[in-house]
């Protein structure tokens, strides 16, 4: 079993980006440009390295390999994006890898692209790239090229060496457990061994509501691979454990005018097998709340007025200050109630909320995370 933290260190130590490895400061697939660039890199790595795993490391400075991290990214539907836009799509896995020096909410993203025979190309137009385009790696660049020669396998020995040097051992596992217990000691850390092989550590703030147990600030890690399986700083989470699986149901708090409810968002089940394998399956449970259209029109117009004031740098009234705190989530509610233009307003608000204060920016990011899950599903 590969220790993904070690794997990232070995990749960063191996010269510069090449035909099996790329690194990025960040990616953003919430916009067409970000989707297009990500798809281009996946396509290029797949075509340039058809016999080995290829990797993209996200959250690293390009100039000096400094690990700065990115937000936890829990989009299990990224394969849907690959399948929708690429012909002969490879299997792609996105994992969140914690590093000890990073804040709790930051990880390094690791994209693993499984080897795929045959040519991979864009299925349809996206951003400035045309359907039918074929990309290859040219040094550290992903470039469009005409496919006229067979790609030689020059990476197998190098990739095998890097992966072998990143194999996990009992020392790494024990150190990982102790590090987790120490770092999360304020959030009731626990661990469980599944099938005498897998070690899962988890922590969270516990509370009981009507005889049901919920957790917030939940952190779940598979220690063997140094992979963060789940992280939530805001939402409520219910956890169910047996000898074979670890099950999570995530809830989101939605509403307005001081009337809020918790809604089931997504169920994640991590199943452990006797053959030292595990599977992660997710299922969207979300049923969008429906509200009176007249009330939503009033809220939507109020949000638009506040957004215009932010754009012009005008002062807000006390009531507008209060409404600003719910602006991201109320735009989301409007969109879920068929105010289609609300999604554009939500995108537009990102820059101004970020400049206003960090709390509002975090609420906007959490809202976009919910929206991304709903849209991809």
Residue pairs with C-beta under 8 A, 6 or more apart in sequence:
1 167
1 168
1 224
1 225
1 276
2 163
2 166
2 167
2 168
2 225
3 166
3 167
3 168
3 172
3 224
3 225
3 226
4 95
4 97
4 110
4 166
4 225
4 226
4 227
5 97
5 98
5 99
5 226
6 165
6 166
6 168
6 172
6 226
7 55
7 110
7 162
7 163
7 166
8 57
8 97
8 108
8 110
9 166
10 162
10 165
10 166
11 21
11 23
11 55
11 57
11 162
12 23
12 57
12 60
12 65
12 67
14 21
14 158
14 162
16 140
17 23
17 139
17 140
18 137
18 139
18 140
18 155
19 45
19 48
19 49
19 54
19 137
19 154
19 155
20 45
20 48
20 49
20 52
20 53
20 54
20 55
20 155
20 158
20 159
21 45
21 54
21 55
21 56
21 57
22 41
22 45
22 54
22 55
22 56
22 57
22 137
22 140
22 142
23 56
23 57
23 58
23 60
23 62
23 65
24 41
24 56
24 57
24 58
24 59
24 60
24 62
25 58
25 59
25 60
25 61
25 62
25 68
26 58
26 59
26 70
27 34
27 37
27 38
27 58
27 109
28 34
29 35
29 38
29 75
29 78
29 81
30 347
30 368
30 372
31 347
32 126
32 127
33 127
35 81
35 85
35 126
35 127
36 126
36 127
36 128
36 129
37 127
38 81
39 81
39 82
39 85
39 86
39 122
39 126
39 129
40 129
40 135
40 142
41 56
41 135
41 142
42 56
42 82
42 86
42 90
42 92
42 111
42 113
42 120
43 86
43 120
43 121
43 122
43 133
43 134
43 135
43 142
44 135
44 136
44 137
44 142
44 143
45 54
45 55
45 56
45 113
45 137
45 142
46 54
46 90
46 113
46 116
46 120
47 119
47 120
47 134
47 135
47 136
47 137
47 147
47 151
48 54
48 136
48 137
48 151
49 115
49 137
49 151
49 155
49 159
50 115
50 116
50 117
50 118
50 151
50 153
51 115
51 153
51 155
51 156
52 115
52 153
52 155
52 156
52 159
52 160
53 112
53 113
53 114
53 115
53 159
53 163
54 112
54 113
54 115
55 110
55 111
55 112
55 113
56 109
56 110
56 111
56 113
57 108
57 109
57 110
57 111
58 70
58 108
58 109
58 110
58 111
59 67
59 68
59 69
59 70
59 106
59 107
59 108
59 109
60 66
60 67
60 68
60 108
61 68
67 99
67 101
67 102
67 108
68 102
68 106
69 99
69 102
69 103
69 106
69 107
69 108
70 106
70 107
70 108
70 109
71 105
71 106
71 107
71 365
72 96
72 105
72 106
72 107
72 228
72 231
73 94
73 96
73 107
73 109
74 96
74 230
74 231
74 369
75 94
75 372
75 373
75 376
76 268
76 280
76 282
77 282
77 373
77 376
77 377
78 92
78 94
79 89
79 91
79 92
80 376
81 376
82 89
82 90
82 92
83 89
84 123
85 122
85 123
85 124
85 126
86 120
86 121
86 122
86 123
87 120
87 121
87 122
87 123
88 116
88 118
88 119
88 120
88 121
89 116
89 120
90 113
90 114
90 115
90 116
90 120
91 113
91 114
91 116
92 111
92 112
92 113
92 114
93 111
93 112
93 114
94 109
94 110
94 111
95 109
95 110
95 112
95 225
95 227
96 107
96 108
96 109
96 110
96 227
96 228
96 229
96 231
97 107
97 108
97 109
97 110
97 226
97 227
97 228
98 107
98 108
98 221
98 226
98 228
99 107
99 108
100 179
100 183
102 108
104 219
104 231
104 233
105 231
105 233
107 228
107 231
119 134
119 147
120 134
121 132
121 133
121 134
122 129
122 130
122 131
122 132
122 133
122 134
123 131
124 131
125 131
129 144
133 144
134 144
134 145
134 146
134 147
135 142
135 143
135 144
135 145
136 142
136 143
136 145
136 147
136 151
137 143
138 145
168 224
168 225
172 226
173 199
173 223
173 224
176 199
176 201
176 221
176 223
176 224
176 226
177 191
177 199
177 201
177 223
180 189
180 191
180 201
180 203
180 221
180 223
181 189
181 191
181 201
184 201
184 203
184 219
187 203
187 204
187 205
187 217
187 219
188 203
188 204
188 205
188 206
189 201
189 202
189 203
190 201
190 202
190 203
191 199
191 200
191 201
191 202
191 223
192 199
192 200
192 241
192 246
193 199
193 200
194 200
194 243
194 244
194 246
194 272
194 278
195 244
195 272
195 273
195 274
195 276
197 224
197 272
197 276
198 222
198 224
198 272
198 278
199 222
199 223
199 224
200 220
200 221
200 222
200 223
200 229
200 246
200 270
201 220
201 221
201 223
202 218
202 219
202 220
202 221
202 239
202 246
203 217
203 218
203 219
204 215
204 216
204 217
204 218
204 219
204 237
204 239
205 215
205 216
205 217
206 213
206 214
206 215
207 213
207 214
207 215
207 216
208 214
212 238
213 238
213 239
214 236
214 237
214 238
214 251
215 236
215 237
215 238
215 239
216 232
216 233
216 234
216 235
216 236
216 237
217 232
217 233
218 230
218 231
218 232
218 237
218 239
218 248
219 228
219 230
219 231
220 228
220 229
220 230
220 231
220 246
220 248
221 227
221 228
221 229
222 229
222 270
222 278
229 246
229 268
229 270
229 280
230 237
230 248
230 268
232 250
233 362
234 253
234 362
234 366
235 250
235 251
235 252
235 253
235 265
235 366
236 250
236 251
236 253
236 262
237 248
237 249
237 250
237 251
238 248
238 249
238 251
239 246
239 247
239 248
240 247
240 248
240 249
241 247
244 271
244 272
245 269
245 270
245 271
245 272
246 269
246 270
246 272
247 267
247 268
247 269
247 270
248 267
248 268
248 269
249 264
249 266
249 267
249 285
250 264
250 265
250 266
250 267
250 268
251 262
251 263
251 264
251 265
252 262
252 263
252 265
252 286
252 370
253 260
253 261
253 262
254 260
254 261
254 263
254 289
254 329
254 332
254 333
255 261
255 289
255 329
255 333
256 299
256 326
256 329
256 330
256 333
261 289
263 286
263 287
263 289
264 285
264 286
264 287
265 284
265 285
265 286
265 370
265 373
266 282
266 283
266 284
266 285
266 286
266 373
267 282
267 283
267 285
268 280
268 281
268 282
269 280
269 281
269 282
269 283
270 278
270 279
270 280
271 278
271 279
271 280
271 281
272 278
273 279
284 373
284 374
284 377
286 370
286 373
286 374
288 336
288 337
288 374
289 333
289 336
290 337
291 333
291 337
293 337
296 333
296 334
296 337
296 339
299 330
299 333
299 334
300 330
300 331
300 334
300 339
300 342
302 320
302 323
303 323
303 327
303 330
303 331
303 334
303 345
304 345
305 320
306 316
306 320
306 323
306 324
306 327
307 327
307 345
307 348
307 349
307 352
309 315
309 316
309 320
310 316
310 349
310 352
310 353
310 356
311 352
316 324
323 330
324 356
324 360
325 360
325 363
327 349
327 353
327 360
328 346
328 349
328 353
328 360
328 363
328 364
328 366
328 367
328 368
329 363
329 367
331 342
331 343
331 345
331 346
331 349
331 367
332 342
332 346
332 367
332 370
332 371
334 342
335 342
335 343
335 346
335 371
336 374
343 371
346 364
346 367
346 368
346 371
349 364
350 361
350 364
350 368
353 360
353 361
353 363
353 364
354 360
354 361
354 364
